[in-house]
Amino acid sequence: MPTPTKGARLGGSPAHEKLILSNLATSLFEHGAITTTAAKAKRLQPLAESMITKAKRGDLNSRRQVMKRIKDKSIVHVLFTEIGERYADRPGGYTRITKLGPRKGDNAPMVKIELVEALADSPKAKKTAKKAPAKKAAAKQDAAEDKVEDKVEDEAKVEDVVDEKVQDETPETEDK
C-alpha cells in the first residue's frame, strides 16, 4: 500500500481525491488511455495497477474490493474478463505514463496514461509489427541472393574465358 501523501490533496479533501481517482480509473479501464495532469497520473498509477492485480486473481473478494472504488458494473466486468486475462502472464507494470507537454491555459504538465498492451492489441499495430520485420528480412535475403548470383555469374565468365584459352592452345584433331 503506498504511503499517504502529506499536504494538499488533489481535490481539497481526502474524500474528493478518492472520487477523482475513482473516476480516472474508470475512464482508464473504459478507454485504455486518458490524458490528464502529471500529478493525477502519478496518483492514479498505483491504484490502477493494484486493481488489475486484483482482476488477475478473479475471486469474489477481489471483485468486491474493486467495486468499492469503481461504481460502474460494466467497467468492472471488462476489467475482470478482458483486462485481467490480458495481463495474466505479466508480473506488473500494466500502465505507462508518457509526457505530452504543458497545457495551454495554465501551463500544467500534461501526460498520457495508458494500459501497456492496449496499443499492441489493436489491428493497426499488429499489421505494422508483422510488415516491418518481414520487409527487412526480405530485403536482406534479396540482397544476399543478388550477391550470390553476381558471384556465380562472375565465376561463370571466368570459366568461359579459361575454356576459350584452353581451346585455342590445344590443337584440334579430328577423327576420320
N, C-alpha and C positions, 0 to 999 in steps of 0.2 A: 504494500500500500504506500503510495507516495506521501511524503510529509506534507502537512497543510501549509499553505503559503501564508506568510505574515504580511501585514499591511493591507493596502486597499485590495478589494476583490474586483472581479470583472464588472459586476453589475451594481455594486454598492453593498448588498447584504449577502451572506452565505446562501440563503435560500434562492436569491435571484441568480447568483453564479451557478448554482446547481441546475436551475431551469435553463439557463443559457447553454451550458454544456450538454444537457439532455437533448435540447433542440438541435445543437450542432451534430451530435452523434446520430440522431435520427436522420438528418439530412445527408450525412456522410454515408450511412448504410443504404439510404434510398438511391442516391445518385452516383455513388462510387468516388466522387471527388467534389470538394467545395472550395471556394475562395473566401478567406477570412483574414483577420489580422494575425500577426505573428504571436501575440500574447495568448489569444484564444486558441490557436492551433497547438501551442505548446502545452496548454492545459488539457486540450481535448485528446491528444495522442495517447497518454497512458490510460485514459478512460476507455477509448475505443479499442485499444489492444487488449485490455482485460475483458471487455465484452466479447471480443472474438475468441479469446481463450475459453471463456465460458460456453460459447456457442460450439466450440470444438468438442467439449465434454458432452453436451447434448442432453443432460439429465434434467429432470423436472425442477430440482432445486436451482440449477443454473438459470433455467428459463424464468423462474420466478424472481431471481435476483436482477436479471436484465429487465424484466417487466417493471421493476421499481423505478428505473430511470427512463426507459423508453415506453411511452404510453400507447403507441400505435401497434396493434397486434399484427398487422400485415408486415410491418418492418421487422418485428421480432421473428416472424415466421421466415422471412427472407434471410435474416441473419443466421438462423439455426439450420435452415435447409440448404441454402446455396453458399453463403459466405463461409460458414463453419466447415463445410465439406471441401471447399476450395483450398483452405489452408490446413487441411488435416495433416499433411506431411511437413508443414513448415513449423519450426520451433518458436518463432517470434518474428518481430519486425514486419507487421502486417500493413503499416501505414508509412507514407513518405511525405515529407514537407519540402516544398520547393519554393524558393523566394521569387517573388514577381516584381517587386519594386514598390515605391511609395504610392499611396493613394492620392489622387489629385486634390481632393478637398482639404484634408487635414494633414497630409504627408505621413500618415500612419503606414508602417511597413506591412505590406500585404504578402500573403503566402497562399499556396495551393496545397491542401492536404488531401491525399488520395489513398485508396487501397492499392497496395503494391501491384498485384496481378490483375487489377481491373483493366489496365490497358493491354496486357498480354492476352487477355481472353477475347478481345474484340476481333472481328473478322478482318478488319483492315490491317491490324498488327500482325496477324497470322500470315496474311498474304505477303507482306513486306519481309517478314522473317524467313519465309520459305524462298522467296525470289532472290534475295541478296546473296546468300551463300551459294545457291545454285548457279547464279550468273558468274560469280567469282571462280568457282570450281570449273565451270565450263570454259571460261576464258583461259584459265591456267592450262587446262587439258588441251584446248585448241592450240595454244602457243607451243606446248611440248610436242604435240603431233606435227606441227609445222616444222619445228627444228629437226625432228627425226626424219621427216620427208626430205628436207633440204639436204641433210647429211647423206641420205640414201641416194638422192639424185646426183650429188657431187661424187660419191663413190662410183656410181654407175658411169659417169662421164670419164672418170679417171680410168676405169677398166676398159672403156671403149677405146680411149687413146692408146692404152698399152696394147690392146689386142691389134689395133691397126699397125702399130710399130712392129709388133712381132710378125704380123703377116707380111709386112713389107720386107723384112730382113730374111725371112725364110724363103728358099727357092720353091717355086711351085712345080711340083711334079705331078704329071697326070698319068694315071694308069690306063694303058690302052690295051 
